[in-house]
Each structure stands twice: as C-alpha cells, then as structure tokens.
C-alpha cells in the first residue's frame, strides 16, 4: 500500500477510537476498537495498520495505538 493508503487507515483507526472511546474506561475502549478491526477490516488492512507500529510517528492516537498493538499481539498468538 502506498503512503496515502496507510495514512487513510491511520485516520480511520483514529476515528474509530474517537467514536468508541466516549464514556468508556481505557481498557474497554481498546478492546472495542480491536474487536472492530478484527471483525470489519480485511486482512490486508490489518497487516498494513500493524506495520504502522514500526514507524516512529505514524499518526496513531494513544487509544488507537494501544488497540493496534493488541491486534498485533492477537495475530501473533494465532500464528504461534
């Protein structure tokens, strides 16, 4: 994926985080965001957003970064 597509995915995760964080505890919000990504995003989209974690400042907000980190951990556990 190109840089623009990656930035679009980052923007989308940040929007999901903003929508799912309202009135929730951090852990509950992170779980909700991660569950949304697992359920609704295509494999390629999930791979690309996880790859963004390797970039020093890819633009993920704090909740979005936590959710994508959890997604990466879950995907690693599925492979192992």
Secondary structure, 3 states (H helix, E strand, C coil): CCHHHHHHHHHHHHHHHHHHHCCCCHHHHHHHHHHHHHHHCCHHHHHHHHHHHHCCCCCCCHHHHHHHHHHHHHHHHHHC
